């Protein structure tokens, strides 16, 4: 039997996934079924783009539901007592400056299930997070990114 992947996340991240799952099951699923029903009423399904589109959306919604259920079932909640060290770990908000130009960036390192770069939440699987994990304030770290290597100095960990 294959080993299930564990999805490390914060309690808030798990709650967000549960809300999305509930929305998909109670609202989106019904909307898609209604779209399929309406598209069927148009007649010939072989050239019915509305029907094809609705069926594709249904497949996406059902796939997302399965994914979310799996992520929630295999969630590992990051406990607060795991966050009390002065080392970069999952769940910490890290501020660093790029060297030598000094551009400051702040990210919260989260599990891949709740990553959202636009909200400053990066996955623990990302190149930046992988490089920073285990380091402390004032340490200089080389980060391998798809765009090349960069050097950063950690200035705070919360």
C-alpha positions in Angstrom: 0.0 0.0 0.0 1.3 3.4 -0.9 2.2 5.8 1.9 -0.1 8.8 2.0 1.5 12.3 1.7 1.3 14.3 4.9 0.2 17.9 4.5 1.7 20.1 7.2 -0.5 23.2 7.8 -1.7 25.7 10.4 -5.1 25.3 12.0 -6.2 28.4 10.1 -5.0 26.7 6.8 -7.0 23.6 7.6 -10.1 25.6 8.4 -9.8 27.4 5.0 -9.6 24.1 3.2 -12.6 22.8 5.1 -14.6 26.0 4.1 -13.6 25.6 0.5 -14.7 21.9 0.6 -18.0 22.8 2.1 -18.6 25.5 -0.6 -17.8 23.0 -3.3 -20.0 20.3 -1.9 -23.0 22.5 -1.0 -23.0 25.3 -3.6 -20.8 24.6 -6.6 -21.8 21.0 -7.1 -25.5 22.0 -7.3 -24.7 24.9 -9.7 -22.9 22.5 -12.1 -25.6 19.9 -12.0 -28.1 22.7 -12.8 -25.9 23.9 -15.7 -25.8 20.3 -17.1 -29.6 20.0 -16.8 -30.1 23.3 -18.7 -27.6 22.3 -21.3 -29.3 18.9 -21.9 -32.5 20.7 -22.6 -30.9 22.3 -25.6 -31.1 19.0 -27.4 -28.3 17.3 -29.4 -25.4 16.8 -27.0 -22.8 16.0 -29.7 -22.5 19.7 -30.7 -23.5 21.3 -27.4 -20.7 23.4 -26.1 -22.6 24.4 -23.0 -23.0 20.8 -22.1 -19.3 20.0 -22.7 -18.3 23.0 -20.6 -20.5 22.1 -17.7 -19.2 18.5 -17.8 -15.6 19.7 -17.7 -16.5 22.0 -14.8 -18.1 19.1 -13.0 -15.0 17.0 -13.5 -12.9 19.8 -12.1 -15.1 20.3 -9.0 -15.2 16.6 -8.2 -11.4 16.4 -8.6 -11.0 19.3 -6.3 -13.3 17.8 -3.7 -11.3 14.6 -3.7 -8.0 16.5 -3.4 -9.3 18.6 -0.5 -10.7 15.6 1.3 -7.3 13.9 1.0 -5.4 17.0 2.2 -7.7 17.4 5.2 -7.6 13.7 6.1 -3.8 13.8 6.0 -3.3 17.2 7.6 -0.6 17.6 10.2 -1.4 20.6 12.3 1.7 22.7 13.3 1.4 23.1 17.0 2.2 26.4 18.7 4.9 24.8 20.9 6.7 23.8 17.7 6.8 27.5 16.8 8.6 28.9 19.9 12.2 28.5 18.7 14.3 31.2 17.2 14.9 29.0 14.1 13.1 29.2 10.8 10.4 26.4 10.8 7.1 25.8 9.2 4.5 28.4 10.4 7.1 31.1 11.0 7.0 34.5 9.4 10.5 35.3 8.1 11.9 38.7 7.0 15.1 38.9 5.1 17.1 41.3 2.9 18.6 40.4 -0.4 22.3 41.0 -0.5 23.9 43.2 -1.7 21.0 45.5 -2.8 19.0 45.3 0.5 15.5 44.6 -0.9 13.5 43.5 2.1 11.0 40.6 1.8 8.7 39.0 4.3 7.0 35.5 3.9 5.2 33.1 6.1 6.4 29.5 5.5 3.4 27.2 5.3 2.6 23.8 4.0 2.0 23.4 0.3 -1.8 23.1 0.9 -2.1 26.7 2.1 0.6 28.4 0.1 -0.5 31.7 -1.5 2.4 33.9 -2.7 0.1 36.8 -3.3 -0.6 36.8 0.5 3.0 36.3 1.4 2.6 32.6 2.2 5.2 30.4 0.6 5.3 26.6 0.5 7.8 24.8 2.6 8.7 23.0 -0.7 9.6 26.3 -2.4 13.3 27.0 -3.1 13.3 30.0 -0.8 11.7 28.2 2.1 13.8 25.1 1.7 17.0 27.2 1.9 15.8 29.2 4.9 14.5 26.3 7.1 16.7 25.6 10.1 18.5 29.0 9.9 18.5 31.8 12.6 18.4 35.6 12.6 21.5 37.3 11.2 22.6 34.3 9.3 23.4 34.7 5.6 21.8 32.0 3.4 22.4 31.1 -0.3 19.1 30.5 -2.0 18.8 28.6 -5.2 15.9 29.9 -7.3 14.8 29.2 -10.9 16.3 32.6 -11.8 19.7 31.8 -10.3 21.3 32.0 -6.9 20.7 34.9 -4.5 22.2 35.6 -1.0 20.0 36.8 1.8 20.4 37.8 5.5 17.6 36.9 7.9 16.6 39.9 9.9 13.6 38.5 11.9 11.7 35.4 12.7 8.2 35.5 14.3 
